[in-house]
Amino acid sequence: MSEAKKMSLTVKVLLGLVLGLITGVLINTFLAGNAFVDTWLTNGVFHMVGKMFVNALKMLVVPLVTFSLICGVCGIGDIKALGRIGTKSFGLYVLTTAIAISTAILLATIIGPGKGFKMDTVETKDVVAKEAPPVTQVFIDIIPSNPIKAFAEGEMLSIIFYAIMFGVSILLVGARARPIVDAAEMLNEVAMKMVTLVMSIAHIGVFCLIAKTFAQQGIGLLLPMASYFFTVVGALAIHLFVTLLALLFVFTRLSPMTFMKKMRNAQAFAFSTASSSATLPITLRSVSERLGVNNSVASFTVPLGATINMDGTAIMQGVATVFIANVYGIELGLGGYLTVIGMSVLASIGTAGVPGVGLIMLAMVLNQVGLPLEGIGIIMGVDRLLDMCRTAVNITGDAMVSTVVAKGENKIDYDVYRDPEAGVLDADDIHITDAEKLAHAS
């Protein structure tokens, strides 16, 4: 077997990420402003291939979440157990988000990013704040008045609710609904195979996404924003390597090192796409096939996490709030910081896991504490890079909660978790033997 065939998907994706970063920085440094490169390469090939790859990932989300959730509910087989899993997952997601933003505010208060910042060195830009919805409306919107509309528009909380209700109804019908369960299981298997097919060209998509980002952004823009940028990155690192891994070990006694090694692939996808929703198929596959979490748990906890778990975004909001307050010389006080914590936790529920949504959530938070929205214009330049970092933290939190819940429900395969080769994809995983058999059988 050739070396190319032996190369795992993780290695290919990481190689694509590094080469994309180097290519993008070189273009930004030596070819910035070149009309041909900007038009045909950065905004041409890189943009087209990267966007096609992200669209391919998003294409998988709704069918995969629907079929895997129906199979998961039927696999649990007990409505009481489903309620326990839901309660544990929701509680852990809210807990980690609250810890995340508290860590961010504490670290930002200690470091003090924004003090002495020169306002005339940056171009400010107005951002329209989205009005914070009442808590009652958040819960009302969970139940779709039109399921077809919810599926068409990708409203994840509504889709999750409908799929769970459908699965519970199958359980209540009993043995007569067995053909529907069999069909859902087959469709779920087909959806997972589609994930495998899309992942087979992932390194190309990741290369183009990263190359375009760094060709446009470069590294130089970090210099005037270094204190803010590295405070956010530091808070993300503390949350990832201390909070999440500590919670994993305390609740499961499983190796955090093994966990991180098995999540590298999904983290690379999250970093390149900056979208929890687009990365959802990869996260679900990593949690079920690499970490050994039973699909009955993973199919519930991972989509829920992609929808409501915004630890990385909460960290950005905490640091950005302190930064903007320092820039404008405004003292928030304890009450202001508690408001930021509460608003960030509430805003994370039902917020779409797509690139850039953190800035709209930040505008909502700033409105509540009376800080000028113009401050968002200062941080917009580096937000794309931070968005990539915080998305990787978000999906790691999804996987951690899934593993903890699975351990508590005795729904985890420890042999799969400890096996370094479990769920690893290489070129041999893409073959047509089964397709040929199907064609001959028909």
N, C-alpha and C positions, 0 to 999 in steps of 0.2 A: 504493500500500500504506500502511496506517495505521501510526502510530508504534508502537502496541501490537504489531503483527505484526513490526515491524523489531527489536523488543527481543529480544536473545538470552537464552537460558536462564540464563547466568551472571549477567547484569544483574538478571534477575527474582529469582534466588535470593539474591543479595547485597542486593537491595532488601527482600525478605522478611525476611532476617536482621536488617538494621538497624531496620526498622519493628517487628519482633518485640521486639528489645532495648528500643527506646524505649517501646513499649506496656507491656512487662513491668515496667520500672523505674517508669513512671508509676503503674501499678496498685499496685505494692509501696509506693510513696511516699505516695500519696493515698487509696488504697482498701483498704489492708491491714486485714483483719478484717471487711470488709463481707461479710455472709453470702451475699447474692445474687451478688456478683462471684466469691467463692471457690467457691460451689457450681455456678453455672451457666456461668461463663465460664472461670476458671482450671482448675478440676477437672472442668468440663463440656465445653464446646466445644473449648477448647485441648487438653485431655487427650485427648479422643476423636479429633479430627482428627489430632493429632500421632501418637498410637499407631497409628491406621489407616495413616498414611503409612509409619511405620517397619515395620509388619507387611507392607505391600506391597513394601518393599525386601527384607526378609528372605525373602519368598515367592519372590523371583527367584534367590536365592543358589545353592541346591543344583542346580536344573536348569541354570543358567547355567554354574556351575563344571564340572559333569559333561560337558555337551556341548562346551563350549569346550576342556576338557582333552583329550577324545577327539579332537577336530578338531586340536588343537595337536600332539599326539603323532603323529598320522597325517601332519600337515603337515611335521613335522621329517623323518620318513621314515627316520631313522637312529638306531638305539638308542644308539650311541656318542655322537652329538651330544646326545641327551637326557640322558645321564649327565653330559656336560660342563656343560650348562645347569643341571642340578640341583645339581652340586657348586659351581659359581660362585655361584648364587643363595644357597644355604645358607651358604656362607662369607662372602659380603657381608652377609647379614642378621645373622649372629653378630658380625661385625666392627663394624657400625654400632651394635649394641646395647651392646657392650663400650665403645665410644667414648662413647656417650650417657651411660651411668651413671658413667663415669670423669669426664666433663665436669661432671656434676651434683655429684658428691662434691667435686671440686676447687673449684667455684664456691661450694658451700655452706660448705666449710671456710674459704674466704676471707671470705665475708659473715657467717657465723655466725648464721643464723636460729635463734630460740629462746632466745638468751641473754638473761636478765632477764625471761623470759616469766612472767606471773602465772598460776599454776595455778588460782586461785580465780575467774578471770574467764571460764572456759569450763566447759561441762558435759562430763565425760568419759563414754565409753560403751565397754563391752567389745565386742571383735570376736573371734569364734572363729577361730583360725588353722587353716588347712588344712595337714595334714601334707604335707611335701614328698615327692613320689613318688620312688622310686629311678630313676636314669638308665635302668636296664635296663627298668623298667616303661614309661617314656616311649616307648622304641623298640618294645616289645611291643605297645602300644596303637595304634601306627600301622597294624598289619595287622588289619582287622576280622574277628572270628570270625563275625559275622553282618552282611553288607553291607546287608541291608534295614533292620536296626536302626540301623546307622550313618547311612543316608540319612534315616531317619525322625527321628533325634535331632540331625541336623546336625553330626555329628562330622567336622570338616573334614579333619583329617589322614588319617583312615580313608577318607573319600570321595576325597580326592586320590590316595591310594595305589591304590584300586580302579579309578578312572578311568584312571590311567596304565597299570596292568596290563591293562585292557581294550583300551586303544589299542595297547599293545605286541603283544598277542595278535592284533589285527586286522592289524598289519604282518606278523606271522609267517605268518598264513594266506594273505596275498597278494591276488591279483586277485579271487579268489572272494568276498572280503569287501567289495568295492567298494560294493555296495548299502548296506551298513551305514554306510560312510563318508559316502555321499551323504545318507542319512537323518539322520545326526548333524549334518552341515553345515546341512541344512534346519532341523532342530530348534534348532540354535545361532542361526541367523538369526531364527527366530521368538522365541527367548528375548531376543535383543538388541532386537527390535521391542517386546517387552513392557517392556524397560527404558526405551525412548523414550516409551512411553505413560505409565508411572509418573512419569517426569521431567517430563512436560508439566504436572503439577499440583504440582511440587516446591516452588515458591515459597509455596504455601499451607501445605503441611506444615511447611516450615522456619519460617514465621512463627509457627505455633501452638506448635511445639516450643520456640522461643526465648522467646516471650512467656510460656509457662507457667513455664519455668525461672527467668526473672528476676522474674516476679511473686511466686514463692515464695521465691527466694534474695535478691533485691535486690543492691544494691551495698554497703550498709552493713556487711554481715558481713565484708567484706574488711579493714576497718580493724584489728581486733585481730590479724589473721593476715597483715598486710601483708608482713612480712619473709619469711615462708614462701612466700606466694603469688607475690611478685615474683621470688624466687630461682628457683622452678620455672619461671615464665614466661621469665626470663632465660636459664636453661639450655636451655629448649625453643627459644628464638630463636637461640641460638648453634649448637645442633645443626642447626636448619633452614637458617639462612642462611649458616653457615660450613662445618660438617662435610659435610652432604649436598650442598650446591652445589659445594663444593670437590672432593669425590669425583666428582661428575658431570663437572666440567670436566676434571679430571686424566685420567679414564679415557675420555672421549668427545670432548673439545674442542668440545662443543656449548654453545650460549648458555644459561647459567643463568637469565637474564632471561626468555627465551622459555619455558623449562621452567616457571617459576613462573607466568607468565601463563596457560599452558595447563592448569595444575593448580588454578587458583582455584575452578573449579566444584566439583571433587571435594573440595577443602579445606572449602568452605562446607557441603557435605553432611556431611562428617565432623564438623565443629564442631557442627552442629545435632543430629545423631543420637548423637554420642559413642560410635559403634560402628563398628569397622573392618569387621566382618562385614556389617552393614546397608549400609555404603557400598561394598562390594565391586563390585556391578554398575556403579556410577558410576565407580569407579576403573578398572575393566577397560575400560570404554568410552573414558575419557579417555586411557589409556595406548595403546590400539590405534588410536583414530580421531583423537585430537588430537596425540599425540606420534609417531605413525607406527611404533610397535613392532609387528612382525609378530605375528599372533594365535598362531602356534605357540610364541612365547616368552611373550607376555603372559598367555596362558591358563594357563601353568604358574607363572610367577613371581608374579603378582598374588594368586591364591588362597593360594599358599604364604606370601607375605608377610603377608596378612591373618590367617594362623594363627600364625606364629612371630615376626613382626617387631613387637616392642613397645618401640621406642626411647623413645617418650613416657612409657610406663608405667615403664620402667627409670629414666628421669630423675626421675620423681616419687618412686620408691622411694629413690633416692640422696639427694635433698634431704630427704625425710621422715625417713630414718634419722638424718641429721646433726641435723635439727631436734629430734626426739624425744630423742636423746642429750643435746643441749644443755639441753632443758627439764628433764630429770631429773638433769642434772649427771653423766652417765656418759661416761667416756673410752673410745672404741672402740679406738683405736690402728690401726696399719697392718694388722695381721692381721684385725681386724674389718672394715675397709673392703674388703680383698681378698675376704673371705667374702661381703660384700654384693654385690660385683661378680659373683662367680662364681654366687651363688644367683640373682641377677636374670637373668643370661643363661640359666641353665638353666630357670628358671621361665617365661620367655617362650615356650619351645618347647611347643606344644600347649595354651597357654592360650587360652580362648575370647575373641574380640574383641567383647565386649559391655560395656555401661556398668557401671561399679562393680567390675569384676573386679580392678582394680588394688589395691583395699584388701585383698582376700583374699590376693593375692600378697604385699602388704606385710606382712601378719600372719605369713606363712610366713618371710619374711626376718628380721623382728624376733625371731621365736622362735630362729632360728639364731644370732643375735649376742647374745641374752640381754637385749634391751630390753623394757620392759613394754608389753603389748598395749593397755593403757588409753590410751597415747599416741595411738593411732589416732583415738580419740574427739575429740581436739583438732582434727584436720585434716579431719574428716568434713564440716564445714559448707561448706568451700570446694572440696571434692573434685569436686563435679559440674561446676563451672566449669572446673577444671583438667582434668577428664576430657575435656571438649569440645576444649580446646586441644591436649592430647597426642594425641588421635585424629587431628587434622589433621596432626600431625607424623608419626604412624605411616604414614598412607596416602601421604604425600609420600615417605617412605623406600621404600615398596613401588614407587612409580613410578620413583624414581631407580635402584634396583637393576635393575628391568626394562629401563630404557633402557641402562644400562651393559652388562648381559648381551647385549641385542640388538645393541649396537654391536660387541661382541667376536665375536658369531656372524654378523655382517653381515646381520642380520635387522631393519634399521630403514630406513624410507623418509625420507630427508633432506628431500625436497620437502614431505612432509606436516608434518614437524617444524618447518620454517621458515615454512610457510604459516599466517598468523595466523587465517585463516578455516576451516582444515581441521577438520572434525568439529564445527563450531559448530551448535547446535540453535536453531531458531526456530519460530514457529507453522506455517510452511510444511512442516515435516518431519512433521507429523501430518496425514495425508490418507487418503482412502478410495478413491483411484483403483484401487489394486491389489486392494482387496477387491471392488470392483465388477466388475473383470475376472474375478476368481476365481468370483464368483457367476454371471456370465453364461456362463462356460466349463462350469460344472457342470450 
